[in-house]
Amino acid sequence: MRLLHVIASLDRRGGGPAAGVEGLVPQYLARGVDVDIATLDDPDLGHGAECPARVHALGPGRGRFGYAPRLRRWLLAHAADYDAVIVDGLWQYHAVAVWKALRGGPTPYFVFPHGMLDPWFKRTYPLKHVKKWCFWQLFQGPALGAAAGVLFTTDEERVLARESFRPYQVRERVVGYGASRPPDGAQEQREAFLSGFPQLRGRRLVLFLGRIHPKKGGDLLLQGFAQVAAAAPDLDLVMAGPDSGSERARLESIALQLGIASRVHWTGMLAGDLKWGALRAAEVFALPSHQENFGVAVVEALACGVPVLISDKVNIWREVVEDGCGIVASDATEGVVMQLQKWLALSADARGAMTERAYRTFESRFEIGSLAERVLDLVEAARSGRHLEGERP
């Protein structure tokens, strides 16, 4: 079997879709599946250079839409080489190019929206939503309607997606999502992180790991931390991730005003041993996001045995509650305060039990090999002519 993933970019600074695609590649290869990735990236930038799949960088895409006519031409020439095409993400040229190149042809395509149909965006950015509504009518809606399947990571995402645009006629499939197992060398990774940030050695760490973006609720985390900081003088907050615009400067100003700047540590984007080391060094992971389709970093924390403090806007919150591997609250300052107070009140034995449950949750629900199997089953069904016609809402 040969698969092609098409994604706007493999630049990890853009968030979870790139990490998800690169995490799937070894799973495909281990199952004897040949896989390529096509992107709108500038080939000179080298994004995806370490990925074991063949990467076709067909940009640079122009503007926010990423218009790169070379992609459509390449797809027309090569689509027949693949058993299926999987589109990762919406609202950019790559998603439209696949639709235009493959419609009416023998190669089926599937689409992972990666949370980009969540109504949170509609409520938060109403002017942008008007533009997207026009785009939906002309391009994105028909492109999703023609797909062999629109793949959702959770049932929560599937239901929420129905609220954003009309008409909405797609073949829905909930396939889950996941992350790769952490690499071996936990102690070495932890030491690499603490050597890079020696001021954190000997401190208890609450870790935020992700883009520094308004939707992530970083201001809530700072405000909540400020309210418990005096009661836990050995506790520090680590804010790890790339900045989105001027958000980090805004949050640093908030930390200063709250009097906690000396206990908040900004690491920038972490990768490799430094990223895994941050997770190994943390005692708890925090993400009070206003909207989170899945939260790859949440799952990576669970994979390292780190319990999670997440909002009920992170779409895997139900699984976290059911498995008892974290504490869930609203995306509000009082929610963060409640989570931190509950965490600090736990006994050492209770924290240890939650750590064990975190490992088990990753193993049973979110190990990425299971996602690869489900995707391949759908591709096989499409190849056999079973296009899931009964799955429309």
DRENKE-210496 format. One record per atom (N, C-alpha, C, O): x, y, z; residue in one letter. Coordinates in steps of 0.05 Angstrom, whole numbers, plus 5000, padded with zeros to 4 digits. Layout:
% DRENKE-210496
XYZA
...
***
This chain:
% DRENKE-210496
501749765000M
500050005000M
501850255000M
503850265013M
500950454985R
502350704984R
500450934993R
498250954983R
501351095012L
499751325022L
501251585017L
503651595016L
499651795014L
500752065012L
499252235033L
496852265032L
500752365051H
499652565069H
500252835056H
502552885046H
498353015056V
498653285046V
498053475069V
495853475080V
500053645076I
499853825099I
500954095091I
502754115074I
500054305103A
501054575096A
504054595102A
505554705086A
504854495125S
507754525133S
508454305153S
506854215169S
511054225152L
512154045172L
513754205192L
515354085208L
513454465193D
514754635213D
513354585240D
511054645243D
514854465260R
513654395285R
512654635301R
511054615319R
513554875294R
512655115308R
509655175302R
508455335316R
508555045281G
505855095274G
503854935290G
501354975286G
504754765308G
502854615325G
502854325319G
504654215307G
500654185329G
500553895330G
500353745304G
501453525303G
499053845283P
498853685259P
501453575248P
501653345240P
503553745247A
506053655237A
507253435254A
508253235243A
507053465280A
508053255298A
506452995294A
507552775295A
503853025290G
502152785286G
502852635261G
503152385261G
503252775239V
504052645214V
506752505217V
507052275209V
508652645228E
511252525230E
511252285250E
512752105247E
509452295269G
509152065287G
507951825274G
508551605281G
506151875255L
504851655241L
506751505221L
506451265217L
508751655210V
510451535190V
511751275199V
511551075184V
513151265222P
514351015230P
512350785233P
513050555229P
509950855242Q
507850655245Q
507050535218Q
506750295215Q
506750705198Y
506150605171Y
508450425161Y
507950205152Y
510850515164L
513250375154L
513450095167L
514149895154L
512850085193A
513049835208A
510949635198A
511249395202A
508849735185R
506749565175R
507049515145R
505149415132R
509249585134G
509849535106G
508549725087G
508249665063G
507649955097V
506350155080V
508350365071V
509950465088V
508450425046D
510150635035D
508750905037D
506350925030D
510151105047V
508751365053V
510451595043V
512851605048V
509151785031D
510352045023D
508852265036D
506552225045D
510052505038I
508752735049I
509252965029I
511453015021I
507053105022A
507253345005A
506553585022A
504553575037A
508053805019T
507554045035T
507654295018T
508454284995T
506854515030L
507154775018L
509654915026L
510055155021L
511454775040D
513954895050D
515854975027D
515854855006D
517455175033D
519655245016D
521755025019D
522654965041D
522554894997P
524454674999P
527154755012P
528554595023P
527855015010D
530355105021D
530455115051D
532555125063D
528055105064L
527955115093L
528454855107L
529154845131L
528154635092G
528854375103G
526954255124G
527754085139G
524454355125H
522554245144H
522053955138H
521653885115H
522053785158G
521653495154G
524153345145G
523953115136G
526453475146A
528953345136A
529553085151A
530752905140A
528753065177E
529352835192E
527152625191E
527352415203E
525052675176C
522752495174C
523552255156C
524752305135C
522952005164P
523751785147P
522051745122P
522751585105P
519851905119A
518351895094A
519652075073A
521252245080A
518952025048R
519752215027R
518052465029R
515652455030R
519352685031V
517952945034V
518253105008V
520553154999V
515953184997H
515953344972H
515153634981H
512753684984H
517053804984A
516454084991A
515854234965A
517754284949A
513354314961L
512454414935L
511854714936L
510454814918L
512754844957G
512355134959G
514755284948G
516255184931G
515155534958P
513655644981P
510855744973P
510455854952P
509055694992G
506355794988G
506256094992G
507756205009G
504556234977R
504456524979R
502156614997R
499856514995R
502756805015G
500756915033G
499856715054G
500856495056G
497856795070R
496756635092R
495456385080R
495256175094R
494356405056F
492956175043F
494955965033F
494255735029F
497456045030G
499455865021G
499155774992G
499655544985G
498355954974Y
497855884946Y
500455794933Y
502455944932Y
500455544924A
502855434910A
501855254888A
501455014892A
501455374864P
500355214842P
501854964834P
500754784822P
504354954842R
505954724836R
504854474849R
505154254839R
503554504873L
502454274887L
500254144870L
500253894867L
498454294859R
496254174844R
497354034819R
496453814813R
499254154806R
500454024782R
501753764790R
501553564776R
503153764813W
504553524822W
502453304829W
502853074823W
500253384842L
498153194848L
496953064823L
496452824822L
496353234804L
495253124779L
497052924766L
496152724754L
499652964768A
501652784756A
502052534772A
502752324761A
501652544799H
502552324816H
500252194832H
500851994846H
497852294832A
495752184849A
495351884844A
494751734863A
495551804819A
495051524813A
497151334825A
496851094825A
499351454835D
501451284847D
500751194875D
502051024886D
498551304886Y
497851244914Y
495151104916Y
493351144900Y
494950944937D
492350814943D
490451014956D
487950974954D
491451204970A
489751414983A
491451654990A
493851634993A
490051874992V
491352135001V
489952225026V
487452205028V
491452315046I
490352415071I
491252705074I
493552765075I
489252875077V
489653165080V
489653235110V
487853155124V
491653375118D
491853455146D
491453755148D
493253915140D
489153835160G
488654125163G
486954235141G
486654125120G
485754475148L
483854615130L
484754895125L
486754985137L
483255035108W
483455325105W
485955425091W
486455665090W
487455245079Q
489755325063Q
489755175037Q
488154995032Q
491555265019Y
491355164991Y
491654864989Y
490454744971Y
493154735007H
493554455003H
490954295004H
490654094989H
489054385021A
486454235022A
484854274997A
483454094988A
484954514985V
483554564960V
484854424937V
483454314919V
487454424936A
488954294914A
488353994912A
488053894890A
488153864935V
487553574934V
484753534923V
484353354906V
482853684932W
480053664921W
480053704891W
478853544877W
481253914882K
481153974853K
482653774837K
481753704814K
484753664847A
486353474832A
485153194832A
485453044813A
483753114854L
482952844857L
479952794851L
479152564848L
478353004851R
475452964848R
474852824821R
476052894800R
473152634823G
472452474799G
474452264791G
474052114772G
476652254805G
478752064798G
478651814816G
476951794833G
480351614810P
480251364825P
481551364852P
481151174868P
483151574859T
484551574884T
482851704906T
482351944903T
482051564926P
480451694948P
482151864965P
484551824968P
480852064978Y
482352224998Y
480652255023Y
478252255022Y
482152275045F
480952315071F
481952585082F
484052685074F
480552695102V
481352955113V
481352935143V
479352865156V
483553015156F
483753065184F
483353365189F
485153515182F
481153455200P
480853745205P
482653845228P
483254085229P
483553675245H
485253755268H
484053985284H
485454165292H
481453965289G
480154165306G
479454425292G
478554615305G
480054455266M
479654705252M
476754765245M
476254965232M
474954595253L
472054645250L
470754705277L
468254725279L
472354745297D
471154795324D
469755065325D
470855265315D
467355085336P
465855345336P
467155555354P
466355785353P
469155485370W
470555685386W
471655905368W
471556135375W
472755825345F
473856025327F
471656215317F
472156455313F
469356105312K
467056265302K
466256475323K
465656705316K
466256395348R
465456585370R
467656785376R
467057015382R
470156695374T
472356865382T
473257065360T
474157285366T
473156975335Y
474057145313Y
471757165292Y
471957055271Y
469657315299P
467257325281P
467857445254P
466657355234P
469657635252L
470357745225L
471757545208L
471257515184L
473657405220K
475057185205K
473056975197K
473356845176K
471056925214H
469056715208H
467456795183H
466856615167H
466957045179V
465457135155V
467157055130V
466056955110V
469757115131K
471457035109K
471456735104K
471356635082K
471656595126K
471656295124K
469056195113K
468955995099K
466756325121W
464156235111W
464156255080W
463156075067W
465156475069C
465256505040C
467056285028C
466356165008C
469356235041F
471156025031F
469855755033F
470255585016F
468255715054W
466855455058W
464955405035W
464855185024W
463455615028Q
461455575006Q
462755504980Q
461755334964Q
464955634974L
466255594948L
468155354947L
468255224926L
469555294968F
471755104966F
471654894989F
471454654984F
471854985014Q
472354795035Q
470054605040Q
470454365044Q
467554705039G
465254525042G
465154315021G
464854075028G
465254384995P
465254184974P
467553984976P
467253754970P
469854094985A
472253914987A
471753705009A
472553465005A
470553785031L
470053585052L
467753395044L
467853155050L
465753505030G
463553335021G
464453115002G
463152905001G
466553164986A
467452974967A
469452774978A
470152574965A
470352815003A
472252635015A
471052365022A
468752345028A
472652155020A
471751895028A
471251875057A
469651705066A
472452055073G
471852065101G
473152315113G
475352395106G
471752435133V
472852655149V
473452535176V
471652435189V
475952545184L
476952385207L
477252555231L
478752755232L
475752485252F
475752645277F
477252485298F
477252245299F
478552635316T
480152515337T
478552425360T
479252225374T
476252555366T
474552485388T
471652525379T
471152675360T
469752405393D
466952455388D
466252735394D
464552855381D
467552855414E
467153135421E
467753315397E
466153495391E
469953265384E
470653425360E
468653395338E
467853585326E
467753145334R
465753085313R
463153245317R
462153365298R
462153245341V
459653385347V
459953685345V
458253825334V
462153795356L
462654075355L
462954175326L
462054395319L
464154015309A
464554095281A
462054155266A
462054315247A
459854035275R
457254075261R
456154355265R
454254435251R
457254505285E
456054765292E
457155005277E
456055225280E
459254965261S
460655205251S
459655295224S
459555535219S
458855115205F
458255195178F
455855035167F
455454805175F
454455175150R
452255045135R
452555125105R
453355345099R
451854945087P
451154665091P
453554495100P
455854555095P
452854285115Y
454954115126Y
454153825120Y
452453705134Y
455353715100Q
454853435092Q
457553295088Q
458853325067Q
458353145107V
460952995105V
460552715116V
458652655130V
462352545108R
462452265118R
464152265143R
466652275141R
462952245166E
464352275192E
465452005201E
464151795199E
467952015211R
469151775224R
470751875247R
472452055245R
470351755271V
472051815294V
474151595295V
473551365299V
476651675292V
478851485290V
480851515314V
482651355316V
480351715331G
482251755352G
484751905342G
484852005320G
486651915359Y
489252045352Y
491251935372Y
490651755388Y
493652035372G
495651925390G
498352055388G
498752255374G
500151945403A
502952035402A
504751795404A
503951575412A
507251835395S
509151615396S
510151575425S
510051765442S
511151345430R
512351295456R
514751465460R
516251525441R
515351555484P
517751715489P
520251555483P
520251305487P
522351675473P
524751525468P
526051435495P
525551555516P
527651225493D
529051135517D
530951345527D
531751535513D
531751315552G
533751505564G
532551715581G
533251945580G
530551635598A
529151835614A
531051995632A
530752245633A
532951865645Q
534652015663Q
536452205648Q
536952425657Q
537552115625E
539252295609E
537652535598E
538752755597E
535152485590Q
533552705581Q
532952905603Q
533153155599Q
532352805626R
531752985649R
534253155655R
534053395661R
536553025655E
539053165661E
539653375640E
540653585647E
539153305615A
539653505593A
537953755597A
538953975593A
535453725605F
533753955610F
534754115634F
534954355632F
535253985656L
536154125680L
538854255677L
539454455689L
540554135660S
543154255654S
542754505637S
544254705640S
540754505620G
540254735603G
538854955619G
539155195612G
537454885640F
536055085657F
536655025686F
534854935701F
539155075694P
539954985721P
538455115744P
538355015766P
537155345739Q
535655475760Q
533255315769Q
532055365790Q
532455105753L
530154945759L
530854695775L
529154555785L
533454635778R
534254395792R
533454425822R
533854625835R
532154215831G
531254205859G
528554335863G
527554345886G
527354445842R
524754565845R
522554375836R
523054195820R
520154405846R
517754265837R
516654415813R
516354665815R
516054275791L
515454415766L
512654355756L
511854125754L
511154565751V
508654555735V
509454635707V
510654845702V
508854465687L
509754505660L
507454565641L
505554415639L
507754795627F
506154845603F
507954805579F
510154905578F
507054645560L
508654585536L
506954605511L
505154445507L
507454815495G
505754855471G
506255135461G
507955285471G
504855205440R
505055475429R
504155675450R
502155635464R
505655905451I
504756125468I
502756285452I
503456465437I
500156215456H
498056315439H
495656385457H
495156245477H
494056595450P
491856665467P
489856445473P
488756435495P
489456265454K
487456055459K
488355845480K
486755695490K
490955845487K
491955645505K
491455715535K
491955545552K
490555955540G
489856025567G
492256075585G
492156035609G
494456175574G
496856225590G
496356435611G
497456415633G
494656635606D
494056835626D
492556715649D
493056795672D
490856525644L
489356385666L
491356235683L
491156225708L
493256105670L
495255945685L
496956125703L
497456055726L
497756355693L
499256535709L
497656645733L
498656655755L
495156715728Q
493456825749Q
492956615770Q
492856675794Q
492456365761G
491956155780G
494456085796G
494256045821G
496756075783F
499256025797F
499756235818F
500756175840F
499256485811A
499756705830A
498156665856A
499056755878A
495856545854Q
494156515878Q
494956285896Q
494156275919Q
496656105886V
497555885903V
500455895909V
501555745925V
501856085896A
504856095898A
505756125927A
507755995935A
504456285942A
505456335970A
505256085987A
506856036005A
503155915981A
502755675997A
504655445988A
504855246002A
505955475966A
507755275955A
510355405946A
510855425922A
512055495965P
514455645957P
516555495941P
518355615930P
516355225940D
518255065925D
517255005897D
518454855882D
514955115889L
513655055863L
514255285843L
514055515849L
515155205819D
515655395797D
513955315773D
513055085770D
513555505755L
511955465731L
513855495707L
515255695704L
513855295689V
515455295665V
513555345641V
511755185637V
514055555626M
512555615602M
514355555578M
516055705571M
513955325565A
515655225544A
514155225517A
511955105515A
515255355497G
514055345471G
514655595455G
515555795466G
514255585428P
514755815411P
512656025415P
510255965421P
513356275411D
511556495414D
509856525389D
510756475366D
507356615393S
505556685371S
505156985372S
503457085387S
506557125355G
506257415354G
507457535380G
509757485386G
505857695393S
506857835417S
505657725443S
505757855464S
504657475442E
503357365465E
505257325489E
504557375512E
507657235483R
509557195506R
510057455520R
510157465545R
510457665506A
510957925519A
508558005536A
508958115558A
506157955527R
503858025542R
503757855568R
503157965589R
504357595566L
504257425589L
506557495609L
506157475633L
508857565599E
511057645616E
510357895632E
511057915656E
508858075619S
507958315633S
505958235655S
506058355677S
504258045650I
502257955670I
503757835694I
503157895717I
505757665688A
507257535710A
508657745727A
508757715752A
509657955715L
511058165729L
509058315747L
509558365771L
506658375736Q
504658515752Q
503658345775Q
502958455796Q
503658085772L
502657905793L
504757845814L
504157715834L
507257925809G
509357885828G
510557605828G
511657515848G
510257455805I
511157185804I
513257145782I
513956915776I
514357365771A
516157345748A
518557175754A
519557035737A
519557175779S
521957025786S
521456725788S
523256565788S
518856655788R
518156365790R
516856265765R
515856035764R
516956425744V
515956335718V
518356335698V
519756535696V
518756115685H
521156075668H
520356025639H
518755845634H
521356185621W
520756175593W
523056045578W
525256155577W
522555815566T
524755665554T
524855695524T
526755605511T
522755805511G
522555795482G
521755515474G
521055345490G
521955465448M
521155205437M
523254995446M
525655045444M
522254765455L
523954545462L
523554315443L
521254255434L
525654175437A
525453945419A
527453725429A
529253785444A
526953485419G
528853265425G
529053215455G
527053215469G
531453165464D
531953105493D
531053325511D
530153275534D
531253575502L
530353795519L
527353785524L
526353835546L
525853725503K
522953705507K
522153475525K
520653505544K
523253245519W
522653005535W
523753045563W
522452955583W
525953185566G
527053235592G
525353415609G
525053375633G
524053615596A
522153785610A
519853625621A
518953665643A
518853445604L
516653275613L
517453085636L
515953045655L
519852985634R
520852805655R
521352955681R
520952835703R
522053205680A
522753355704A
520253475717A
520253535741A
517953495702A
515553615713A
514053415731A
514153175727A
512753525752E
511053345768E
508153355758E
506653175765E
507453565743V
504753575733V
504753755708V
506353945706V
503053705689F
502753855664F
500254015665F
498153925674F
500354265655A
497954445656A
497354555629A
499054655615A
494754545621L
493854665596L
490954755600L
489054595595L
490455005608P
487755105612P
486555225586P
485455445587P
486855085564S
486255195538S
483255265535S
481555135547S
482755465518H
479955535511H
478955355489H
476555325485H
480755235474Q
479955055452Q
482354885446Q
484554985441Q
481954615447E
484154435440E
482954185429E
481554035443E
483454135403N
482253905390N
483053645403N
481353475409N
485553615409F
486553365420F
488653415442F
488353325465F
490653555435G
492753615454G
494953405454G
495153245472G
496653405433V
498753215431V
500653235455V
501453025465V
501253475464A
502953505487A
501753385512A
503253285529A
499153395515V
497753275537V
498352975537V
498952855558V
498052855514V
498452565512V
501452495516V
502052285527V
503252665506E
506052615511E
506652625541E
508352475551E
505352805555A
505752815584A
504752555597A
506152435614A
502452465589L
501452205599L
503351975594L
503751805610L
504451985569A
506351775562A
508851765580A
510151555583A
509451995591C
511752015610C
510851975639C
512452005657C
508351905643G
507351865670G
506852125685G
507052125709G
506352335671V
505852595684V
502852655684V
501652685663V
501652675707P
498752745708P
498253025696P
500153185694P
495753075688V
495153315673V
492953475687V
491053365698V
493253745686L
491253925694L
490254075669L
491654245658L
487953995659I
486954105634I
484154215637I
482754155656I
483454385618S
480754505618S
478854305604S
479654125591S
476254355608D
474254195595D
473754285566D
471754205554D
475554445556K
475554515527K
477654365512K
477954395488K
479254195526V
481054015513V
479453755508V
478453635527V
479253675483N
477153485475N
477653195486N
475953025482N
479853145499I
480152885512I
479652895542I
480552725557I
478353105551W
477953145580W
476252915592W
476752845615W
474352815577R
472752595588R
474352345594R
473952215614R
476252285576E
477952055581E
479752095605E
480251905620E
480652345609V
482352405632V
480752365658V
481752255677V
478352465658V
476652425682V
476052135687V
476252035709V
475251995666E
474551715669E
476851545680E
476451365696E
479251605670D
481551445678D
482951545704D
484751415715D
482151785713G
483351895738G
486251955736G
487751915755G
487052055712C
489852115708C
490452415708C
492552505698C
488552575718G
488852855718G
486552985732G
484752855742G
486553255731I
484353415743I
483353605722I
484853745709I
480753605718V
479453765697V
477753985709V
476453945730V
477854225698A
476354455707A
475554625684A
476354575661A
474054845689S
473355035668S
475755195660S
477755215674S
475555315636D
477755485626D
477355765638D
476555955624D
477855785664A
477556035679A
479656035701A
480655825709A
480256275711T
482256295733T
481456125757T
483155985768T
478956125765E
478155975788E
478455675783E
478955515801E
478155585757G
478655305751G
481555225755G
482155015766G
483355405746V
486255345749V
486955345779V
488455165788V
485855525795V
486455535823V
485555275836V
486955155852V
483155185829M
482054945841M
483854705834M
484454535851M
484754685809Q
486454465801Q
489154465816Q
489954255826Q
490354695818L
492954705832L
492654655861L
494354515873L
490554745874Q
490054695902Q
489554395907Q
490554285926Q
488054275889K
487553985892K
490053825889K
490653635903K
491653905869W
494153765864W
496053785888W
497153595898W
496354025899L
498154075921L
497153935947L
498753865964L
494553885949A
493453755972A
493653445971A
493253315992A
494353335948L
494653045946L
497052945962L
499053075964L
496752705973S
498952575986S
500952475965S
500252455942S
503352405974A
505352285956A
504252035944A
504751975920A
502851865959D
501751615949D
499651675927D
499551535907D
497951875932A
495851935913A
497052035887A
496051975865A
499152195888R
500452295864R
501752055849R
501652045825R
502951875864G
504151645852G
502151475837G
502651365816G
499751435849A
497651285836A
496651425811A
496151285791A
496551685811M
495651835787M
497851805765M
497151795742M
500351795773T
502451755754T
502151485740T
502351465715T
501551275755E
501151015743E
498751015724E
498850895703E
496651155732R
494251165715R
494951315689R
493851255668R
496651515691A
497451665667A
498751485647A
498051485623A
500651315656Y
501951125638Y
499850945625Y
499850905601Y
498050835641R
496050645631R
494150775611R
493350655591R
493451025616T
491651165597T
493051195570T
491751145549T
495551275570F
496951295544F
496951025530F
496351005507F
497750815544E
497950545532E
495350455521E
495250345499E
493150495535S
490550375527S
489050555507S
487450445491S
489550815507R
487850985490R
489351145469R
488251185447R
491851215473F
493051425457F
495751345444F
496951525432F
496551095445E
498951015431E
498451025401E
496450915392E
500151155386I
499551225359I
499250995340I
498151025318I
500350755347G
500050525330G
497150455325G
496450355304G
495450495345S
492550435342S
491350615321S
489550525306S
492150865321L
491151055301L
491950965273L
490350965254L
494450885269A
495350795243A
493650555233A
492950555210A
493050375251E
491450145243E
488650235234E
487650125214E
487450425248R
484750515241R
484750655214R
482950625198R
486850825209V
487050965183V
487350765161V
486050785140V
489050565164L
489550365144L
487050195138L
486450125115L
485450145159D
482950005155D
481050165137D
479650055120D
480950425142L
479150605126L
480150615097L
478550605078L
482750625093V
483850635066V
483150375052V
482350375028V
483350145065E
482749895053E
479749875046E
479049775025E
478049985063A
475149995057A
474650165032A
473050085015A
475950395030A
475650565007A
476650424981A
475350454960A
478850284983R
479850144960R
477949924951R
477849864927R
476449814970S
474449604963S
471849714954S
469949564948S
471649984952G
469150104943G
467150154965G
464850234959G
467850114990R
466050165013R
466550435024R
468250465042R
465250635013H
465850915019H
464251035043H
463951275045H
463350855061L
462250945086L
459851135082L
459551335095L
458051055063E
455951235055E
453951295078E
452551495077E
453851115098G
451951155119G
452851335141G
451551355162G
455151465138E
456451615160E
455851915160E
456952055176E
454152015142R
453652295142R
451752375165R
450052215173R
452152615176P
450452705198P
447552765189P
445852835205P
***
